[in-house]
């Protein structure tokens, strides 16, 4: 075979291979319309997954603090997780640990009133109960320049009409894991994560080591499930 014929055969072979590749690409490549449809379906699936994971807002609340070591540990854990909570504090404890109250304010938590000495309305009577609340309000104002708007009455005991007299909003709860009567943090976690739903207000205490451990584990689990932790005003007023 001479050089000229060899070049012709090589050219023919190249054209044949190009044709085969072109045909293969046309045969296997999806149409632009079908590609757009697939991309749209994938985007929709991602969006649906995202919407499924977002389960709504819940509020984590703590009573009876501040307690020096455990409350500080809790605040550090919440800050690390970018979580805001609501603390219903005792005036006597706030007076003893004003630096902890300052940290709460600086970290963006909501602070509410829990009376000065953890007194129950039905035990001390209406007037003494009001004095306990007013004293705590004054102390918090001295510490931060703000009067608290929310109150959690000890044991949930409250009388209608006090809202107007005190200019405050009572806050109870919807989930109570009874963390104050057990040192089993795992049991506390289970009681919360198996019952909680959107717009729930969880009652806990920051004066027990097991409660702090449980609270941070609850946050980790429920954030992974798609819940957003907010302060109680976002649940009650939004």
ChimeraX attribute file (.defattr): number of C-alpha atoms within 10 A of each C-alpha:
attribute: neighborCount
match mode: 1-to-1
recipient: residues
	/A:1	5
	/A:2	6
	/A:3	7
	/A:4	8
	/A:5	10
	/A:6	11
	/A:7	11
	/A:8	11
	/A:9	11
	/A:10	11
	/A:11	12
	/A:12	12
	/A:13	12
	/A:14	12
	/A:15	12
	/A:16	12
	/A:17	12
	/A:18	12
	/A:19	12
	/A:20	12
	/A:21	12
	/A:22	11
	/A:23	12
	/A:24	11
	/A:25	11
	/A:26	11
	/A:27	10
	/A:28	8
	/A:29	11
	/A:30	12
	/A:31	11
	/A:32	9
	/A:33	8
	/A:34	11
	/A:35	12
	/A:36	12
	/A:37	12
	/A:38	13
	/A:39	11
	/A:40	12
	/A:41	12
	/A:42	12
	/A:43	12
	/A:44	12
	/A:45	12
	/A:46	12
	/A:47	12
	/A:48	11
	/A:49	11
	/A:50	12
	/A:51	12
	/A:52	11
	/A:53	14
	/A:54	14
	/A:55	17
	/A:56	15
	/A:57	19
	/A:58	23
	/A:59	24
	/A:60	23
	/A:61	27
	/A:62	24
	/A:63	22
	/A:64	25
	/A:65	24
	/A:66	29
	/A:67	20
	/A:68	17
	/A:69	13
	/A:70	20
	/A:71	23
	/A:72	19
	/A:73	16
	/A:74	19
	/A:75	22
	/A:76	14
	/A:77	18
	/A:78	18
	/A:79	13
	/A:80	9
	/A:81	13
	/A:82	10
	/A:83	21
	/A:84	22
	/A:85	21
	/A:86	24
	/A:87	29
	/A:88	26
	/A:89	28
	/A:90	24
	/A:91	27
	/A:92	18
	/A:93	18
	/A:94	23
	/A:95	16
	/A:96	13
	/A:97	15
	/A:98	17
	/A:99	15
	/A:100	20
	/A:101	25
	/A:102	14
	/A:103	14
	/A:104	21
	/A:105	14
	/A:106	9
	/A:107	17
	/A:108	14
	/A:109	20
	/A:110	20
	/A:111	25
	/A:112	28
	/A:113	30
	/A:114	25
	/A:115	28
	/A:116	23
	/A:117	17
	/A:118	19
	/A:119	20
	/A:120	18
	/A:121	20
	/A:122	12
	/A:123	10
	/A:124	11
	/A:125	11
	/A:126	14
	/A:127	9
	/A:128	14
	/A:129	21
	/A:130	17
	/A:131	13
	/A:132	19
	/A:133	23
	/A:134	18
	/A:135	16
	/A:136	26
	/A:137	23
	/A:138	15
	/A:139	19
	/A:140	24
	/A:141	13
	/A:142	11
	/A:143	17
	/A:144	12
	/A:145	10
	/A:146	13
	/A:147	19
	/A:148	19
	/A:149	16
	/A:150	21
	/A:151	23
	/A:152	24
	/A:153	23
	/A:154	19
	/A:155	12
	/A:156	13
	/A:157	14
	/A:158	18
	/A:159	12
	/A:160	8
	/A:161	9
	/A:162	14
	/A:163	14
	/A:164	9
	/A:165	9
	/A:166	13
	/A:167	12
	/A:168	18
	/A:169	17
	/A:170	19
	/A:171	18
	/A:172	18
	/A:173	16
	/A:174	12
	/A:175	18
	/A:176	16
	/A:177	19
	/A:178	15
	/A:179	23
	/A:180	15
	/A:181	9
	/A:182	14
	/A:183	14
	/A:184	13
	/A:185	19
	/A:186	15
	/A:187	14
	/A:188	25
	/A:189	21
	/A:190	13
	/A:191	17
	/A:192	20
	/A:193	17
	/A:194	8
	/A:195	12
	/A:196	17
	/A:197	16
	/A:198	13
	/A:199	20
	/A:200	18
	/A:201	26
	/A:202	21
	/A:203	20
	/A:204	25
	/A:205	24
	/A:206	30
	/A:207	20
	/A:208	21
	/A:209	17
	/A:210	19
	/A:211	27
	/A:212	24
	/A:213	20
	/A:214	23
	/A:215	26
	/A:216	18
	/A:217	18
	/A:218	21
	/A:219	21
	/A:220	13
	/A:221	13
	/A:222	17
	/A:223	17
	/A:224	12
	/A:225	14
	/A:226	16
	/A:227	22
	/A:228	19
	/A:229	21
	/A:230	22
	/A:231	22
	/A:232	28
	/A:233	15
	/A:234	13
	/A:235	15
	/A:236	11
	/A:237	6
	/A:238	6
